């Protein structure tokens, strides 16, 4: 798997609660849900079919490596 970029994001607690609820409904972590939503926004902004890393499906996070 390719290296992932980490960054700090501050947000309103009410927004976090909404994202957390939405993520649980779609069986994702909040991080996975946010990445999914950002990928959709980038694809929509470009107005084209997803390519490269944007084309990879996003589902529930895999279990942590042991």
PyMOL Python script that loads the backbone (N, CA, C, O; Angstrom):
from pymol import cmd

cmd.read_pdbstr("""\
ATOM      1  N   UNK A   1       0.834  -1.177   0.000  1.00  0.00           N
ATOM      2  CA  UNK A   1       0.000   0.000   0.000  1.00  0.00           C
ATOM      3  C   UNK A   1       0.882   1.245   0.000  1.00  0.00           C
ATOM      4  O   UNK A   1       1.916   1.271   0.668  1.00  0.00           O
ATOM      5  N   UNK A   2       0.489   2.257  -0.730  1.00  0.00           N
ATOM      6  CA  UNK A   2       1.251   3.491  -0.812  1.00  0.00           C
ATOM      7  C   UNK A   2       1.244   4.220   0.527  1.00  0.00           C
ATOM      8  O   UNK A   2       0.318   4.080   1.326  1.00  0.00           O
ATOM      9  N   UNK A   3       2.295   4.998   0.753  1.00  0.00           N
ATOM     10  CA  UNK A   3       2.378   5.783   1.979  1.00  0.00           C
ATOM     11  C   UNK A   3       1.234   6.787   2.028  1.00  0.00           C
ATOM     12  O   UNK A   3       0.834   7.336   1.002  1.00  0.00           O
ATOM     13  N   UNK A   4       0.716   7.021   3.218  1.00  0.00           N
ATOM     14  CA  UNK A   4      -0.406   7.945   3.398  1.00  0.00           C
ATOM     15  C   UNK A   4       0.099   9.243   4.020  1.00  0.00           C
ATOM     16  O   UNK A   4       1.032   9.224   4.823  1.00  0.00           O
ATOM     17  N   UNK A   5      -0.498  10.342   3.662  1.00  0.00           N
ATOM     18  CA  UNK A   5      -0.157  11.650   4.201  1.00  0.00           C
ATOM     19  C   UNK A   5      -1.025  11.915   5.426  1.00  0.00           C
ATOM     20  O   UNK A   5      -2.241  11.730   5.377  1.00  0.00           O
ATOM     21  N   UNK A   6      -0.415  12.341   6.510  1.00  0.00           N
ATOM     22  CA  UNK A   6      -1.141  12.679   7.736  1.00  0.00           C
ATOM     23  C   UNK A   6      -1.161  14.190   7.914  1.00  0.00           C
ATOM     24  O   UNK A   6      -0.215  14.881   7.538  1.00  0.00           O
ATOM     25  N   UNK A   7      -2.254  14.701   8.493  1.00  0.00           N
ATOM     26  CA  UNK A   7      -2.327  16.113   8.823  1.00  0.00           C
ATOM     27  C   UNK A   7      -3.369  16.314   9.912  1.00  0.00           C
ATOM     28  O   UNK A   7      -4.254  15.481  10.109  1.00  0.00           O
ATOM     29  N   UNK A   8      -3.251  17.422  10.608  1.00  0.00           N
ATOM     30  CA  UNK A   8      -4.169  17.764  11.683  1.00  0.00           C
ATOM     31  C   UNK A   8      -5.324  18.573  11.112  1.00  0.00           C
ATOM     32  O   UNK A   8      -5.116  19.481  10.308  1.00  0.00           O
ATOM     33  N   UNK A   9      -6.527  18.246  11.525  1.00  0.00           N
ATOM     34  CA  UNK A   9      -7.704  18.979  11.065  1.00  0.00           C
ATOM     35  C   UNK A   9      -8.555  19.324  12.282  1.00  0.00           C
ATOM     36  O   UNK A   9      -8.934  18.443  13.053  1.00  0.00           O
ATOM     37  N   UNK A  10      -8.846  20.584  12.444  1.00  0.00           N
ATOM     38  CA  UNK A  10      -9.721  21.019  13.526  1.00  0.00           C
ATOM     39  C   UNK A  10     -11.094  21.289  12.933  1.00  0.00           C
ATOM     40  O   UNK A  10     -11.215  21.861  11.850  1.00  0.00           O
ATOM     41  N   UNK A  11     -12.143  20.864  13.666  1.00  0.00           N
ATOM     42  CA  UNK A  11     -13.496  21.116  13.179  1.00  0.00           C
ATOM     43  C   UNK A  11     -14.456  21.277  14.336  1.00  0.00           C
ATOM     44  O   UNK A  11     -14.167  20.903  15.472  1.00  0.00           O
ATOM     45  N   UNK A  12     -15.583  21.833  14.024  1.00  0.00           N
ATOM     46  CA  UNK A  12     -16.646  22.020  14.992  1.00  0.00           C
ATOM     47  C   UNK A  12     -17.103  20.649  15.505  1.00  0.00           C
ATOM     48  O   UNK A  12     -17.291  19.734  14.704  1.00  0.00           O
ATOM     49  N   UNK A  13     -17.285  20.490  16.805  1.00  0.00           N
ATOM     50  CA  UNK A  13     -17.713  19.194  17.346  1.00  0.00           C
ATOM     51  C   UNK A  13     -19.043  18.691  16.759  1.00  0.00           C
ATOM     52  O   UNK A  13     -19.242  17.484  16.623  1.00  0.00           O
ATOM     53  N   UNK A  14     -19.937  19.602  16.417  1.00  0.00           N
ATOM     54  CA  UNK A  14     -21.214  19.182  15.823  1.00  0.00           C
ATOM     55  C   UNK A  14     -20.990  18.557  14.442  1.00  0.00           C
ATOM     56  O   UNK A  14     -21.652  17.585  14.079  1.00  0.00           O
ATOM     57  N   UNK A  15     -20.055  19.123  13.681  1.00  0.00           N
ATOM     58  CA  UNK A  15     -19.730  18.552  12.369  1.00  0.00           C
ATOM     59  C   UNK A  15     -19.109  17.180  12.547  1.00  0.00           C
ATOM     60  O   UNK A  15     -19.435  16.247  11.813  1.00  0.00           O
ATOM     61  N   UNK A  16     -18.210  17.052  13.524  1.00  0.00           N
ATOM     62  CA  UNK A  16     -17.598  15.747  13.810  1.00  0.00           C
ATOM     63  C   UNK A  16     -18.680  14.716  14.118  1.00  0.00           C
ATOM     64  O   UNK A  16     -18.637  13.600  13.600  1.00  0.00           O
ATOM     65  N   UNK A  17     -19.652  15.080  14.958  1.00  0.00           N
ATOM     66  CA  UNK A  17     -20.730  14.151  15.319  1.00  0.00           C
ATOM     67  C   UNK A  17     -21.508  13.695  14.087  1.00  0.00           C
ATOM     68  O   UNK A  17     -21.847  12.518  13.958  1.00  0.00           O
ATOM     69  N   UNK A  18     -21.789  14.638  13.182  1.00  0.00           N
ATOM     70  CA  UNK A  18     -22.506  14.284  11.949  1.00  0.00           C
ATOM     71  C   UNK A  18     -21.679  13.339  11.089  1.00  0.00           C
ATOM     72  O   UNK A  18     -22.203  12.352  10.573  1.00  0.00           O
ATOM     73  N   UNK A  19     -20.393  13.630  10.932  1.00  0.00           N
ATOM     74  CA  UNK A  19     -19.525  12.763  10.135  1.00  0.00           C
ATOM     75  C   UNK A  19     -19.395  11.379  10.767  1.00  0.00           C
ATOM     76  O   UNK A  19     -19.377  10.370  10.063  1.00  0.00           O
ATOM     77  N   UNK A  20     -19.306  11.334  12.082  1.00  0.00           N
ATOM     78  CA  UNK A  20     -19.180  10.058  12.779  1.00  0.00           C
ATOM     79  C   UNK A  20     -20.433   9.203  12.584  1.00  0.00           C
ATOM     80  O   UNK A  20     -20.337   8.001  12.338  1.00  0.00           O
ATOM     81  N   UNK A  21     -21.598   9.825  12.694  1.00  0.00           N
ATOM     82  CA  UNK A  21     -22.853   9.100  12.474  1.00  0.00           C
ATOM     83  C   UNK A  21     -22.936   8.591  11.039  1.00  0.00           C
ATOM     84  O   UNK A  21     -23.285   7.434  10.808  1.00  0.00           O
ATOM     85  N   UNK A  22     -22.620   9.441  10.089  1.00  0.00           N
ATOM     86  CA  UNK A  22     -22.651   9.080   8.673  1.00  0.00           C
ATOM     87  C   UNK A  22     -21.673   7.944   8.397  1.00  0.00           C
ATOM     88  O   UNK A  22     -22.009   6.990   7.696  1.00  0.00           O
ATOM     89  N   UNK A  23     -20.471   8.044   8.944  1.00  0.00           N
ATOM     90  CA  UNK A  23     -19.457   7.002   8.741  1.00  0.00           C
ATOM     91  C   UNK A  23     -19.944   5.663   9.286  1.00  0.00           C
ATOM     92  O   UNK A  23     -19.777   4.635   8.631  1.00  0.00           O
ATOM     93  N   UNK A  24     -20.539   5.663  10.467  1.00  0.00           N
ATOM     94  CA  UNK A  24     -21.046   4.421  11.056  1.00  0.00           C
ATOM     95  C   UNK A  24     -22.124   3.801  10.179  1.00  0.00           C
ATOM     96  O   UNK A  24     -22.170   2.581  10.022  1.00  0.00           O
ATOM     97  N   UNK A  25     -22.986   4.624   9.611  1.00  0.00           N
ATOM     98  CA  UNK A  25     -24.047   4.126   8.725  1.00  0.00           C
ATOM     99  C   UNK A  25     -23.472   3.445   7.491  1.00  0.00           C
ATOM    100  O   UNK A  25     -24.078   2.515   6.959  1.00  0.00           O
ATOM    101  N   UNK A  26     -22.309   3.897   7.029  1.00  0.00           N
ATOM    102  CA  UNK A  26     -21.689   3.343   5.824  1.00  0.00           C
ATOM    103  C   UNK A  26     -20.523   2.405   6.137  1.00  0.00           C
ATOM    104  O   UNK A  26     -19.736   2.050   5.259  1.00  0.00           O
ATOM    105  N   UNK A  27     -20.431   2.008   7.421  1.00  0.00           N
ATOM    106  CA  UNK A  27     -19.418   1.046   7.883  1.00  0.00           C
ATOM    107  C   UNK A  27     -17.999   1.507   7.574  1.00  0.00           C
ATOM    108  O   UNK A  27     -17.161   0.724   7.127  1.00  0.00           O
ATOM    109  N   UNK A  28     -17.741   2.791   7.819  1.00  0.00           N
ATOM    110  CA  UNK A  28     -16.413   3.357   7.634  1.00  0.00           C
ATOM    111  C   UNK A  28     -15.976   4.030   8.924  1.00  0.00           C
ATOM    112  O   UNK A  28     -16.794   4.335   9.792  1.00  0.00           O
ATOM    113  N   UNK A  29     -14.673   4.255   9.035  1.00  0.00           N
ATOM    114  CA  UNK A  29     -14.165   5.117  10.096  1.00  0.00           C
ATOM    115  C   UNK A  29     -14.446   6.557   9.672  1.00  0.00           C
ATOM    116  O   UNK A  29     -14.762   6.814   8.510  1.00  0.00           O
ATOM    117  N   UNK A  30     -14.332   7.486  10.604  1.00  0.00           N
ATOM    118  CA  UNK A  30     -14.507   8.890  10.243  1.00  0.00           C
ATOM    119  C   UNK A  30     -13.429   9.284   9.227  1.00  0.00           C
ATOM    120  O   UNK A  30     -13.713   9.998   8.266  1.00  0.00           O
ATOM    121  N   UNK A  31     -12.207   8.823   9.438  1.00  0.00           N
ATOM    122  CA  UNK A  31     -11.133   9.113   8.492  1.00  0.00           C
ATOM    123  C   UNK A  31     -11.475   8.582   7.098  1.00  0.00           C
ATOM    124  O   UNK A  31     -11.316   9.292   6.105  1.00  0.00           O
ATOM    125  N   UNK A  32     -11.942   7.342   7.026  1.00  0.00           N
ATOM    126  CA  UNK A  32     -12.322   6.753   5.744  1.00  0.00           C
ATOM    127  C   UNK A  32     -13.471   7.497   5.090  1.00  0.00           C
ATOM    128  O   UNK A  32     -13.487   7.672   3.872  1.00  0.00           O
ATOM    129  N   UNK A  33     -14.439   7.938   5.898  1.00  0.00           N
ATOM    130  CA  UNK A  33     -15.579   8.682   5.367  1.00  0.00           C
ATOM    131  C   UNK A  33     -15.123  10.022   4.794  1.00  0.00           C
ATOM    132  O   UNK A  33     -15.565  10.428   3.719  1.00  0.00           O
ATOM    133  N   UNK A  34     -14.242  10.700   5.515  1.00  0.00           N
ATOM    134  CA  UNK A  34     -13.758  11.995   5.033  1.00  0.00           C
ATOM    135  C   UNK A  34     -12.956  11.829   3.746  1.00  0.00           C
ATOM    136  O   UNK A  34     -13.085  12.635   2.825  1.00  0.00           O
ATOM    137  N   UNK A  35     -12.129  10.789   3.679  1.00  0.00           N
ATOM    138  CA  UNK A  35     -11.356  10.551   2.465  1.00  0.00           C
ATOM    139  C   UNK A  35     -12.296  10.239   1.292  1.00  0.00           C
ATOM    140  O   UNK A  35     -12.085  10.723   0.180  1.00  0.00           O
ATOM    141  N   UNK A  36     -13.321   9.439   1.542  1.00  0.00           N
ATOM    142  CA  UNK A  36     -14.313   9.114   0.516  1.00  0.00           C
ATOM    143  C   UNK A  36     -14.989  10.388  -0.003  1.00  0.00           C
ATOM    144  O   UNK A  36     -15.107  10.584  -1.212  1.00  0.00           O
ATOM    145  N   UNK A  37     -15.429  11.245   0.912  1.00  0.00           N
ATOM    146  CA  UNK A  37     -16.110  12.478   0.515  1.00  0.00           C
ATOM    147  C   UNK A  37     -15.178  13.415  -0.254  1.00  0.00           C
ATOM    148  O   UNK A  37     -15.591  14.051  -1.223  1.00  0.00           O
ATOM    149  N   UNK A  38     -13.930  13.495   0.180  1.00  0.00           N
ATOM    150  CA  UNK A  38     -12.966  14.346  -0.532  1.00  0.00           C
ATOM    151  C   UNK A  38     -12.677  13.805  -1.929  1.00  0.00           C
ATOM    152  O   UNK A  38     -12.566  14.576  -2.882  1.00  0.00           O
ATOM    153  N   UNK A  39     -12.556  12.490  -2.056  1.00  0.00           N
ATOM    154  CA  UNK A  39     -12.346  11.900  -3.393  1.00  0.00           C
ATOM    155  C   UNK A  39     -13.519  12.232  -4.308  1.00  0.00           C
ATOM    156  O   UNK A  39     -13.319  12.620  -5.459  1.00  0.00           O
ATOM    157  N   UNK A  40     -14.744  12.080  -3.798  1.00  0.00           N
ATOM    158  CA  UNK A  40     -15.927  12.400  -4.601  1.00  0.00           C
ATOM    159  C   UNK A  40     -15.909  13.866  -5.036  1.00  0.00           C
ATOM    160  O   UNK A  40     -16.224  14.177  -6.185  1.00  0.00           O
ATOM    161  N   UNK A  41     -15.542  14.761  -4.127  1.00  0.00           N
ATOM    162  CA  UNK A  41     -15.512  16.193  -4.444  1.00  0.00           C
ATOM    163  C   UNK A  41     -14.473  16.504  -5.516  1.00  0.00           C
ATOM    164  O   UNK A  41     -14.731  17.301  -6.418  1.00  0.00           O
ATOM    165  N   UNK A  42     -13.305  15.882  -5.421  1.00  0.00           N
ATOM    166  CA  UNK A  42     -12.254  16.125  -6.424  1.00  0.00           C
ATOM    167  C   UNK A  42     -12.698  15.617  -7.794  1.00  0.00           C
ATOM    168  O   UNK A  42     -12.520  16.304  -8.800  1.00  0.00           O
ATOM    169  N   UNK A  43     -13.270  14.424  -7.833  1.00  0.00           N
ATOM    170  CA  UNK A  43     -13.744  13.870  -9.104  1.00  0.00           C
ATOM    171  C   UNK A  43     -14.832  14.760  -9.690  1.00  0.00           C
ATOM    172  O   UNK A  43     -14.817  15.055 -10.885  1.00  0.00           O
ATOM    173  N   UNK A  44     -15.776  15.190  -8.856  1.00  0.00           N
ATOM    174  CA  UNK A  44     -16.861  16.052  -9.324  1.00  0.00           C
ATOM    175  C   UNK A  44     -16.313  17.381  -9.835  1.00  0.00           C
ATOM    176  O   UNK A  44     -16.774  17.894 -10.855  1.00  0.00           O
ATOM    177  N   UNK A  45     -15.337  17.934  -9.135  1.00  0.00           N
ATOM    178  CA  UNK A  45     -14.744  19.206  -9.538  1.00  0.00           C
ATOM    179  C   UNK A  45     -14.067  19.097 -10.898  1.00  0.00           C
ATOM    180  O   UNK A  45     -14.151  20.013 -11.716  1.00  0.00           O
ATOM    181  N   UNK A  46     -13.397  17.978 -11.133  1.00  0.00           N
ATOM    182  CA  UNK A  46     -12.713  17.779 -12.408  1.00  0.00           C
ATOM    183  C   UNK A  46     -13.699  17.428 -13.515  1.00  0.00           C
ATOM    184  O   UNK A  46     -13.367  17.563 -14.692  1.00  0.00           O
ATOM    185  N   UNK A  47     -14.893  16.986 -13.169  1.00  0.00           N
ATOM    186  CA  UNK A  47     -15.907  16.667 -14.154  1.00  0.00           C
ATOM    187  C   UNK A  47     -15.558  15.497 -15.043  1.00  0.00           C
ATOM    188  O   UNK A  47     -15.908  15.483 -16.223  1.00  0.00           O
ATOM    189  N   UNK A  48     -14.875  14.519 -14.491  1.00  0.00           N
ATOM    190  CA  UNK A  48     -14.476  13.362 -15.290  1.00  0.00           C
ATOM    191  C   UNK A  48     -14.507  12.106 -14.441  1.00  0.00           C
ATOM    192  O   UNK A  48     -14.678  12.154 -13.223  1.00  0.00           O
ATOM    193  N   UNK A  49     -14.335  10.979 -15.119  1.00  0.00           N
ATOM    194  CA  UNK A  49     -14.303   9.697 -14.410  1.00  0.00           C
ATOM    195  C   UNK A  49     -13.036   9.645 -13.551  1.00  0.00           C
ATOM    196  O   UNK A  49     -11.992  10.163 -13.949  1.00  0.00           O
ATOM    197  N   UNK A  50     -13.128   9.023 -12.383  1.00  0.00           N
ATOM    198  CA  UNK A  50     -11.948   8.928 -11.526  1.00  0.00           C
ATOM    199  C   UNK A  50     -10.848   8.096 -12.162  1.00  0.00           C
ATOM    200  O   UNK A  50     -11.117   7.096 -12.827  1.00  0.00           O
ATOM    201  N   UNK A  51      -9.602   8.519 -11.953  1.00  0.00           N
ATOM    202  CA  UNK A  51      -8.442   7.784 -12.460  1.00  0.00           C
ATOM    203  C   UNK A  51      -7.413   7.653 -11.351  1.00  0.00           C
ATOM    204  O   UNK A  51      -7.513   8.325 -10.324  1.00  0.00           O
ATOM    205  N   UNK A  52      -6.433   6.796 -11.552  1.00  0.00           N
ATOM    206  CA  UNK A  52      -5.349   6.639 -10.584  1.00  0.00           C
ATOM    207  C   UNK A  52      -5.856   6.296  -9.208  1.00  0.00           C
ATOM    208  O   UNK A  52      -6.765   5.479  -9.058  1.00  0.00           O
ATOM    209  N   UNK A  53      -5.267   6.921  -8.192  1.00  0.00           N
ATOM    210  CA  UNK A  53      -5.665   6.657  -6.815  1.00  0.00           C
ATOM    211  C   UNK A  53      -7.093   7.091  -6.525  1.00  0.00           C
ATOM    212  O   UNK A  53      -7.716   6.575  -5.597  1.00  0.00           O
ATOM    213  N   UNK A  54      -7.626   8.036  -7.306  1.00  0.00           N
ATOM    214  CA  UNK A  54      -8.996   8.470  -7.073  1.00  0.00           C
ATOM    215  C   UNK A  54      -9.994   7.395  -7.489  1.00  0.00           C
ATOM    216  O   UNK A  54     -11.147   7.421  -7.059  1.00  0.00           O
ATOM    217  N   UNK A  55      -9.567   6.458  -8.315  1.00  0.00           N
ATOM    218  CA  UNK A  55     -10.472   5.418  -8.805  1.00  0.00           C
ATOM    219  C   UNK A  55     -10.603   4.260  -7.829  1.00  0.00           C
ATOM    220  O   UNK A  55     -11.531   3.459  -7.942  1.00  0.00           O
ATOM    221  N   UNK A  56      -9.683   4.160  -6.867  1.00  0.00           N
ATOM    222  CA  UNK A  56      -9.742   3.000  -5.981  1.00  0.00           C
ATOM    223  C   UNK A  56     -10.955   3.085  -5.068  1.00  0.00           C
ATOM    224  O   UNK A  56     -11.271   4.156  -4.550  1.00  0.00           O
ATOM    225  N   UNK A  57     -11.632   1.967  -4.870  1.00  0.00           N
ATOM    226  CA  UNK A  57     -12.819   1.977  -4.020  1.00  0.00           C
ATOM    227  C   UNK A  57     -12.432   2.228  -2.562  1.00  0.00           C
ATOM    228  O   UNK A  57     -11.336   1.884  -2.118  1.00  0.00           O
ATOM    229  N   UNK A  58     -13.347   2.823  -1.854  1.00  0.00           N
ATOM    230  CA  UNK A  58     -13.145   3.076  -0.432  1.00  0.00           C
ATOM    231  C   UNK A  58     -14.228   2.306   0.312  1.00  0.00           C
ATOM    232  O   UNK A  58     -15.417   2.532   0.092  1.00  0.00           O
ATOM    233  N   UNK A  59     -13.832   1.426   1.164  1.00  0.00           N
ATOM    234  CA  UNK A  59     -14.783   0.678   1.970  1.00  0.00           C
ATOM    235  C   UNK A  59     -14.386   0.769   3.419  1.00  0.00           C
ATOM    236  O   UNK A  59     -13.648   1.675   3.806  1.00  0.00           O
ATOM    237  N   UNK A  60     -14.860  -0.146   4.221  1.00  0.00           N
ATOM    238  CA  UNK A  60     -14.446  -0.135   5.616  1.00  0.00           C
ATOM    239  C   UNK A  60     -12.924  -0.258   5.709  1.00  0.00           C
ATOM    240  O   UNK A  60     -12.287  -0.908   4.880  1.00  0.00           O
ATOM    241  N   UNK A  61     -12.355   0.382   6.736  1.00  0.00           N
ATOM    242  CA  UNK A  61     -10.910   0.312   6.925  1.00  0.00           C
ATOM    243  C   UNK A  61     -10.489  -1.125   7.173  1.00  0.00           C
ATOM    244  O   UNK A  61     -11.182  -1.859   7.877  1.00  0.00           O
ATOM    245  N   UNK A  62      -9.356  -1.541   6.603  1.00  0.00           N
ATOM    246  CA  UNK A  62      -8.863  -2.900   6.889  1.00  0.00           C
ATOM    247  C   UNK A  62      -8.401  -2.982   8.339  1.00  0.00           C
ATOM    248  O   UNK A  62      -8.060  -1.965   8.943  1.00  0.00           O
ATOM    249  N   UNK A  63      -8.388  -4.186   8.897  1.00  0.00           N
ATOM    250  CA  UNK A  63      -7.919  -4.305  10.288  1.00  0.00           C
ATOM    251  C   UNK A  63      -6.447  -3.908  10.364  1.00  0.00           C
ATOM    252  O   UNK A  63      -5.709  -4.068   9.392  1.00  0.00           O
ATOM    253  N   UNK A  64      -6.019  -3.387  11.523  1.00  0.00           N
ATOM    254  CA  UNK A  64      -4.616  -2.981  11.653  1.00  0.00           C
ATOM    255  C   UNK A  64      -3.675  -4.162  11.489  1.00  0.00           C
ATOM    256  O   UNK A  64      -3.996  -5.283  11.882  1.00  0.00           O
ATOM    257  N   UNK A  65      -2.505  -3.903  10.905  1.00  0.00           N
ATOM    258  CA  UNK A  65      -1.494  -4.956  10.728  1.00  0.00           C
ATOM    259  C   UNK A  65      -0.952  -5.364  12.086  1.00  0.00           C
ATOM    260  O   UNK A  65      -0.815  -4.541  12.991  1.00  0.00           O
ATOM    261  N   UNK A  66      -0.649  -6.635  12.210  1.00  0.00           N
ATOM    262  CA  UNK A  66      -0.101  -7.130  13.485  1.00  0.00           C
ATOM    263  C   UNK A  66       1.386  -7.230  13.416  1.00  0.00           C
ATOM    264  O   UNK A  66       2.024  -7.627  14.392  1.00  0.00           O
TER     265      UNK A  66
END
""", "prot")
cmd.dss("prot")
cmd.show_as("cartoon", "prot")
cmd.util.cbc("prot")
cmd.orient("prot")
